[in-house]
Amino acid sequence: MDQQDRFRGLVRSLSRPLPSPLTASAPLDAHYLTSTDHFTISTPSRKVVITALGDLSTLNVVKSTTPDPPKDHVQKKAPFTPGYSLVGRVVKNGPGCSQFRLGHIVACLTLYDAQSDYANLPQRYLIPVPEGTDLPQATALIADWSTAYGLASNTGRVSSGQKVFVHGISRAVGYAAMVLCQSRGAEVYGTCSGKNFAAIKKLGATPFAYTDKNWIQSLQSLGGADLVFDPLGFESWDESYSILSATGHLLGYRGNLATLTGQAERSVLWPTNKLLARNLSFCWKKTTFFYITRDSTSFRPDLEKMFEMQRKGEITVPIKAVFGMEDIKTAHESWSKATGLGSFLVKVSDP
């Protein structure tokens, strides 16, 4: 039995808890579906449905059907996936699709259509997964590690001897950023839960607790950080800016502070405008709001490069926990509670 056959069961990885923009009344696979006039046969399937705005009680797994793929889409049954991305086997081709054979294993940053047994996906966004690639690790590379790679390589341009500060250094993206920055010769610091301090120290980085704010004075006493990666947003971006060196670069992304502190959700629009407005000041410091998109010209080559790095053993992606599809609520709840490093995976179904 080869590597791909061992992982035929559908799996998805949760890099963060379900954000409020996804708490809509429509099923998650509705994003890619068009008029039913395009379809002839429906495939029995299970999918996650969010029935209303609210907490995790609105998250349910239901039996449904997935229509045949429309033009320029293929249908996949995915062995492994992270939050809104997946790795899977092509099971049907829609009209106009000829790039992938049935059974071909591909990766996709799906955005919304991952949490079901089958998904119809645009062919142009599918990326072949090379033979010999570890499929669970490949899944985490699509969103978590692609984000980290963009931070460290394309935008941050980390180089040897720099001091890099990473918030959430024990989480999926933060861990990946730490590894990639260290591979470039940087000295890495960051915030994480105290229960993960020992693991982070063992990996050669310096951890701090976010809540006591000692990291601010500590980094300032060292002359500041050359780069700060901050997914929290809001007031945290102000604090992160304060620890930059005279020529430092703050890369803000997401806006997860409410998840960490338990506060009510807030719009990240104003904090983002404030972050970018700092570039108008007369100093050498720089700020960027960072995000990845599957339409970026760098997304595909970066992911292909990481697939090759994983296959060669140059990087290893830790998997924090694996849940069954029936435990989807527990998987979301555990995102901020589990000890350890890396990504979550959820086994959805067996073939």
GUKE-495742 format. One record per residue (C-alpha): residue in three letters; x, y, z. Coordinates in steps of 0.001 Angstrom, whole numbers, plus 524288, in hexadecimal, padded with zeros to 5 digits. Layout:
(ALA, (X, Y, Z))
...
END
This chain:
(MET, (80000, 80000, 80000))
(ASP, (80634, 80CE7, 7FBD9))
(GLN, (80666, 819F6, 802DD))
(GLN, (7FAB6, 81F5A, 7FB90))
(ASP, (7F248, 81348, 7FDB8))
(ARG, (7F4E5, 813AF, 80C4D))
(PHE, (7EEE6, 82115, 80D0D))
(ARG, (7E2EE, 81F98, 8047E))
(GLY, (7DA47, 8237C, 80FEF))
(LEU, (7D56F, 83161, 80EF9))
(VAL, (7DC7B, 83A4D, 81873))
(ARG, (7DCCE, 848AA, 81AF1))
(SER, (7E570, 85136, 8235B))
(LEU, (7E0AC, 85CD3, 82B3A))
(SER, (7EA9D, 867A4, 82C2E))
(ARG, (7E17C, 87042, 83419))
(PRO, (7D39E, 86FD5, 839A9))
(LEU, (7C821, 872B8, 830C1))
(PRO, (7C84F, 88175, 82E40))
(SER, (7BBBE, 88920, 82F23))
(PRO, (7BB2D, 88C4C, 82073))
(LEU, (7B87F, 87DDF, 81E10))
(THR, (7AD0C, 87D47, 8276E))
(ALA, (7A334, 87E7E, 81C5F))
(SER, (796C0, 87734, 819A1))
(ALA, (79B77, 87171, 80CB8))
(PRO, (7A2A7, 86480, 80C07))
(LEU, (7B15D, 865CB, 80A60))
(ASP, (7B18D, 85F81, 7FCF2))
(ALA, (7A848, 86986, 7F73E))
(HIS, (7B3AD, 87243, 7F396))
(TYR, (7B6EF, 86A9C, 7E752))
(LEU, (7A9B6, 8655E, 7E351))
(THR, (7A23D, 86B2B, 7D7E3))
(SER, (794FA, 86880, 7D1DF))
(THR, (79086, 85A70, 7D30D))
(ASP, (78E4A, 85A9F, 7C45A))
(HIS, (79CD2, 85798, 7C34D))
(PHE, (79BC9, 84ABB, 7CA9F))
(THR, (796CF, 83D3B, 7C774))
(ILE, (79A8C, 83480, 7D2F7))
(SER, (79C2E, 83767, 7E16F))
(THR, (7A5EC, 8306A, 7EA36))
(PRO, (7A1A1, 82CEF, 7F824))
(SER, (7AA08, 834A4, 80189))
(ARG, (7AB6E, 83A55, 80F1B))
(LYS, (7AE97, 84880, 81188))
(VAL, (7AFBA, 8526D, 81C6C))
(VAL, (7A496, 85C47, 81CDB))
(ILE, (7A41D, 8689E, 82525))
(THR, (795BB, 86B01, 82765))
(ALA, (7961D, 878B2, 82D51))
(LEU, (79EB7, 88301, 8334C))
(GLY, (7A356, 87E8D, 84098))
(ASP, (7AC6B, 87563, 847C5))
(LEU, (7B0A9, 86780, 844D5))
(SER, (7A2F1, 8625F, 84776))
(THR, (79F79, 86713, 839B9))
(LEU, (7A9F7, 85E56, 8339C))
(ASN, (7A478, 85153, 82EE8))
(VAL, (7A7FD, 845FA, 82608))
(VAL, (79CCA, 8425F, 81CE6))
(LYS, (79A69, 83871, 8122A))
(SER, (79905, 83ED7, 80500))
(THR, (79C51, 83D2F, 7F69C))
(THR, (7A6EB, 84350, 7EE46))
(PRO, (7A2B3, 84626, 7E039))
(ASP, (7AB58, 84259, 7D4E2))
(PRO, (7B5FA, 84C80, 7D24F))
(PRO, (7B27B, 857CB, 7C934))
(LYS, (7BADD, 85CBF, 7BE0D))
(ASP, (7C963, 85E71, 7C14C))
(HIS, (7C7AD, 857E5, 7CEA3))
(VAL, (7CBF9, 84A9C, 7D379))
(GLN, (7C66B, 842A4, 7DEAC))
(LYS, (7CF7F, 83D86, 7E91D))
(LYS, (7CEBB, 8347D, 7F4A8))
(ALA, (7D900, 839EB, 7FDA7))
(PRO, (7E200, 8320A, 8068A))
(PHE, (7E6DE, 83DAA, 80E81))
(THR, (7E356, 84C14, 80FFE))
(PRO, (7E66E, 85809, 81896))
(GLY, (7DC5D, 86268, 81C42))
(TYR, (7D849, 86704, 80ED7))
(SER, (7E129, 85EDA, 80659))
(LEU, (7E267, 85090, 802DE))
(VAL, (7EA1C, 845B8, 7FC56))
(GLY, (7E26D, 83B6C, 7F514))
(ARG, (7E006, 83231, 7E9C7))
(VAL, (7D904, 83691, 7DD8C))
(VAL, (7CCBA, 82E2D, 7DC09))
(LYS, (7C581, 83578, 7D157))
(ASN, (7C8C1, 83F88, 7C6EC))
(GLY, (7BF23, 849EE, 7C2FB))
(PRO, (7BD81, 84E6B, 7B4D2))
(GLY, (7C9ED, 854BB, 7AFC1))
(CYS, (7D2CB, 84E39, 7B9D4))
(SER, (7DDE3, 845F7, 7B46B))
(GLN, (7E9C1, 849C5, 7BC7D))
(PHE, (7E82A, 83F30, 7C6E6))
(ARG, (7E528, 830B1, 7C5B1))
(LEU, (7DBB8, 829EA, 7CED7))
(GLY, (7E348, 825CA, 7DAEB))
(HIS, (7ED2B, 830AB, 7D95D))
(ILE, (7F095, 8369F, 7E6A4))
(VAL, (7EFE6, 84561, 7E70B))
(ALA, (7F019, 85077, 7F0F3))
(CYS, (7E734, 85C51, 7F160))
(LEU, (7E557, 8689F, 7F95E))
(THR, (7D69C, 86753, 7F8F5))
(LEU, (7D249, 872E2, 8015E))
(TYR, (7C4D7, 86D23, 804BA))
(ASP, (7C25C, 8600F, 7FE53))
(ALA, (7CAC0, 85697, 80628))
(GLN, (7C272, 85163, 8113D))
(SER, (7BAE4, 846D5, 80A0F))
(ASP, (7BD93, 8394B, 804C1))
(TYR, (7BE04, 83E60, 7F6D1))
(ALA, (7C0DE, 84BE8, 7F16C))
(ASN, (7BFC3, 85205, 7E3EA))
(LEU, (7CBA6, 85AAA, 7E1E4))
(PRO, (7D09E, 86380, 7D6FD))
(GLN, (7DAF4, 85C2D, 7CF2D))
(ARG, (7E3A2, 86842, 7CE3B))
(TYR, (7E5F7, 86829, 7DCF1))
(LEU, (7E9FF, 859D6, 7DE06))
(ILE, (7F863, 856D5, 7E03A))
(PRO, (7FDE7, 84911, 7DE46))
(VAL, (80389, 842A5, 7EA6E))
(PRO, (8104D, 83BB9, 7E6E2))
(GLU, (8115B, 82D2F, 7E92A))
(GLY, (8183E, 82A58, 7F601))
(THR, (812FE, 83670, 7FCD9))
(ASP, (80D6B, 833DE, 80A69))
(LEU, (7FF09, 83718, 80893))
(PRO, (7FB9E, 83BB8, 81659))
(GLN, (80772, 844AF, 8162E))
(ALA, (80452, 84928, 80867))
(THR, (7F6E8, 84D5D, 80D10))
(ALA, (7FC6F, 8563F, 8177C))
(LEU, (805C2, 85C3B, 80D9A))
(ILE, (7FAC0, 861CF, 80546))
(ALA, (7F605, 86C7E, 80E7C))
(ASP, (7FE20, 86C49, 81B03))
(TRP, (80B94, 86AB8, 81533))
(SER, (808A0, 872A9, 80900))
(THR, (8052D, 87DFE, 811F1))
(ALA, (811CD, 87C44, 81985))
(TYR, (819C7, 87ADF, 80D19))
(GLY, (8142E, 88781, 807CB))
(LEU, (81731, 88E85, 8148B))
(ALA, (8252D, 889AD, 8158A))
(SER, (8290C, 8893F, 80742))
(ASN, (82142, 891AC, 7FDF1))
(THR, (81D47, 89D12, 8069F))
(GLY, (825E9, 89C8C, 812B1))
(ARG, (8321A, 89863, 80B2D))
(VAL, (83833, 892F6, 81795))
(SER, (84702, 89235, 81754))
(SER, (851D7, 88CDA, 81FEB))
(GLY, (85454, 89400, 82CA0))
(GLN, (84723, 89AB3, 82D63))
(LYS, (83E84, 89A6E, 83977))
(VAL, (830BC, 895C9, 83643))
(PHE, (82558, 89636, 83FD7))
(VAL, (819E6, 88CFB, 83D3A))
(HIS, (80D0C, 88DC9, 84497))
(GLY, (806B5, 88079, 84668))
(ILE, (8139F, 8799E, 84434))
(SER, (80E52, 86C51, 8487E))
(ARG, (80292, 86CD6, 83F55))
(ALA, (8025B, 867C1, 83183))
(VAL, (80659, 87420, 82A36))
(GLY, (80F1D, 87905, 83521))
(TYR, (81665, 86C38, 83625))
(ALA, (81862, 86BEA, 82775))
(ALA, (81D4D, 879EE, 82796))
(MET, (826E8, 87697, 83271))
(VAL, (82C57, 86AF8, 82AE8))
(LEU, (82D85, 87261, 81E1E))
(CYS, (833DF, 87E38, 82489))
(GLN, (83D9B, 875AB, 82BC9))
(SER, (840FD, 86EDD, 81F01))
(ARG, (844F5, 87C38, 819E2))
(GLY, (84DC9, 87EBD, 8258E))
(ALA, (844DB, 887BC, 82D51))
(GLU, (843CD, 8885B, 83C25))
(VAL, (8358C, 885DD, 83FA5))
(TYR, (82D82, 88A8E, 84B3E))
(GLY, (81EE8, 88991, 84D4A))
(THR, (812EF, 88876, 855E4))
(CYS, (80BCE, 87BF4, 8594A))
(SER, (80538, 874E1, 86474))
(GLY, (80E00, 8716E, 86FE5))
(LYS, (80ACF, 86305, 86DED))
(ASN, (81283, 86398, 86122))
(PHE, (81E6D, 86B0C, 86627))
(ALA, (826DC, 85EE5, 867AC))
(ALA, (8240E, 85A2D, 859E4))
(ILE, (82719, 86779, 853F4))
(LYS, (833B3, 868DC, 85BAC))
(LYS, (837DD, 85B51, 85750))
(LEU, (8365D, 85FE7, 84945))
(GLY, (83F8C, 86B4E, 84BA6))
(ALA, (835E8, 8769B, 84CA1))
(THR, (832FD, 87F82, 85846))
(PRO, (824C7, 87F26, 85CFD))
(PHE, (81D5B, 88979, 864B8))
(ALA, (80FBE, 889E3, 86A92))
(TYR, (80744, 8935A, 862F4))
(THR, (7FF28, 897D6, 86E7F))
(ASP, (809AD, 89D00, 877C0))
(LYS, (80F84, 8A5A7, 86D11))
(ASN, (81D7B, 8A2EE, 87167))
(TRP, (820AF, 8A050, 86336))
(ILE, (81F61, 8AECE, 86045))
(GLN, (82A1C, 8B351, 86975))
(SER, (83291, 8A782, 8667C))
(LEU, (832C1, 8AA06, 857D2))
(GLN, (83471, 8B89D, 85999))
(SER, (84054, 8B614, 86232))
(LEU, (84624, 8ADEF, 8572A))
(GLY, (844D1, 8B91D, 84D94))
(GLY, (837E5, 8B4B0, 847FD))
(ALA, (833AB, 8AA63, 83E4C))
(ASP, (836E6, 8AB3C, 82FE6))
(LEU, (82A0E, 8A488, 82CB0))
(VAL, (81D93, 8A1E6, 8344B))
(PHE, (81303, 8988D, 82F86))
(ASP, (8063E, 89BB5, 83688))
(PRO, (7F94E, 8948F, 833A6))
(LEU, (7F233, 89AAD, 83F3D))
(GLY, (7EF6B, 8A872, 83A71))
(PHE, (7E908, 8B3B6, 841A9))
(GLU, (7F0E0, 8B82A, 84D92))
(SER, (7FAE0, 8AD80, 84B3F))
(TRP, (7FF44, 8B427, 83EAE))
(ASP, (8021B, 8C080, 84696))
(GLU, (80A2F, 8B8A8, 85045))
(SER, (8113E, 8B15C, 8457B))
(TYR, (814A0, 8BE23, 83ED6))
(SER, (81AD4, 8C2C0, 84B81))
(ILE, (824CB, 8B79B, 84B55))
(LEU, (829B7, 8BA19, 83D8A))
(SER, (837B6, 8BE0A, 83B67))
(ALA, (83A3D, 8CB2B, 834E0))
(THR, (838DE, 8C47F, 82798))
(GLY, (82F97, 8B99F, 82BA5))
(HIS, (82414, 8B435, 8241B))
(LEU, (816FF, 8B06C, 82A3E))
(LEU, (80EDD, 8A6BC, 82276))
(GLY, (800FF, 8A60D, 82796))
(TYR, (7F775, 89BBE, 822FA))
(ARG, (7EA39, 8963E, 826D2))
(GLY, (7E50C, 89C88, 83360))
(ASN, (7E3B3, 891B0, 83D74))
(LEU, (7E4F8, 89982, 84A07))
(ALA, (7D6E5, 896BE, 84E2A))
(THR, (7D98B, 8881E, 84D69))
(LEU, (7E51B, 88990, 856A4))
(THR, (7DEB4, 892BE, 86062))
(GLY, (7D088, 88E34, 85FC9))
(GLN, (7CBE5, 89BDA, 85C1D))
(ALA, (7C0BC, 89EA4, 852E2))
(GLU, (7C3D9, 89E4D, 8445A))
(ARG, (7C76D, 8AB7A, 83E5A))
(SER, (7C983, 8B030, 8308E))
(VAL, (7D7BC, 8AFED, 82C77))
(LEU, (7D5BA, 8BAC0, 82260))
(TRP, (7D987, 8C657, 82AE5))
(PRO, (7E566, 8BF99, 83116))
(THR, (7E9FE, 8BBD2, 82370))
(ASN, (7E8DA, 8C9DA, 81EB5))
(LYS, (7F052, 8CE5D, 82AA8))
(LEU, (7FACB, 8C40D, 82851))
(LEU, (7FCF4, 8C880, 81A54))
(ALA, (7FC48, 8D6F8, 81DD3))
(ARG, (80898, 8D56A, 825EC))
(ASN, (80FF2, 8D4F8, 81903))
(LEU, (80D07, 8E387, 817AD))
(SER, (815A9, 8E6ED, 82356))
(PHE, (8235B, 8EC38, 82126))
(CYS, (82B41, 8E075, 8256F))
(TRP, (83169, 8D43D, 81FB0))
(LYS, (827C1, 8CAE3, 82607))
(LYS, (81E40, 8C3D9, 81D0E))
(THR, (810F7, 8BD49, 81E8A))
(THR, (809B5, 8B3B5, 815C8))
(PHE, (7FC8F, 8ACF6, 81676))
(PHE, (7FF9F, 89F64, 8116E))
(TYR, (7F6BF, 8950D, 80B7F))
(ILE, (7F7BB, 889E1, 801DB))
(THR, (7EEF5, 887D1, 7F637))
(ARG, (7EE20, 87C8E, 7ECC0))
(ASP, (7EE32, 88677, 7E198))
(SER, (7FBAC, 88B6E, 7E55C))
(THR, (80659, 8885A, 7DB89))
(SER, (80EE2, 88375, 7E6BD))
(PHE, (8050E, 87A50, 7ED47))
(ARG, (80676, 86EA2, 7E432))
(PRO, (8156C, 86ECA, 7E2E9))
(ASP, (81704, 870E3, 7F195))
(LEU, (80E3B, 86546, 7F4C7))
(GLU, (81501, 85CC5, 7EAAB))
(LYS, (82207, 8606C, 7F0BD))
(MET, (81D3A, 85C88, 7FE47))
(PHE, (817DE, 84FA6, 7F937))
(GLU, (8257E, 84CC2, 7F44A))
(MET, (82BBF, 8511F, 80121))
(GLN, (822C2, 847FB, 808A6))
(ARG, (8252E, 83CB8, 7FF69))
(LYS, (833EA, 83E67, 80100))
(GLY, (832D2, 83F3B, 80FD4))
(GLU, (8373B, 84D69, 8106A))
(ILE, (82B20, 8510E, 8183E))
(THR, (8224F, 84907, 82118))
(VAL, (81486, 84DA4, 823F4))
(PRO, (80FD4, 849C8, 8319C))
(ILE, (801BB, 84562, 8331E))
(LYS, (7FC53, 84935, 84057))
(ALA, (7F02E, 840A7, 84089))
(VAL, (7E709, 838C2, 837DB))
(PHE, (7D843, 838D7, 839D5))
(GLY, (7CD33, 8314F, 83396))
(MET, (7C2D6, 83829, 82B7C))
(GLU, (7B91B, 83591, 83646))
(ASP, (7C1D4, 83D95, 83F56))
(ILE, (7C1F7, 849C6, 836D5))
(LYS, (7BD2E, 85261, 84203))
(THR, (7C798, 84D0F, 84B21))
(ALA, (7D1CC, 84FC3, 840B5))
(HIS, (7CDF0, 85E16, 84034))
(GLU, (7CD34, 85F26, 84EFF))
(SER, (7DA8B, 858CB, 850A3))
(TRP, (7E176, 8627A, 847C2))
(SER, (7E493, 86BBB, 852EB))
(LYS, (7E5D2, 86175, 85DB3))
(ALA, (7EE4B, 8563F, 858FF))
(THR, (7FC7E, 854F4, 85D16))
(GLY, (806DE, 852D8, 852C9))
(LEU, (80B79, 85865, 845F5))
(GLY, (805EA, 85803, 8384A))
(SER, (7F917, 85636, 8310E))
(PHE, (7EC61, 84F27, 833F8))
(LEU, (7E712, 844B7, 82AD7))
(VAL, (7D941, 83F6D, 82A59))
(LYS, (7D6A2, 8322D, 82417))
(VAL, (7C9F8, 833F3, 81CBC))
(SER, (7C74D, 826AF, 816B3))
(ASP, (7CCED, 81A56, 810F1))
(PRO, (7CAF7, 816CF, 80289))
END
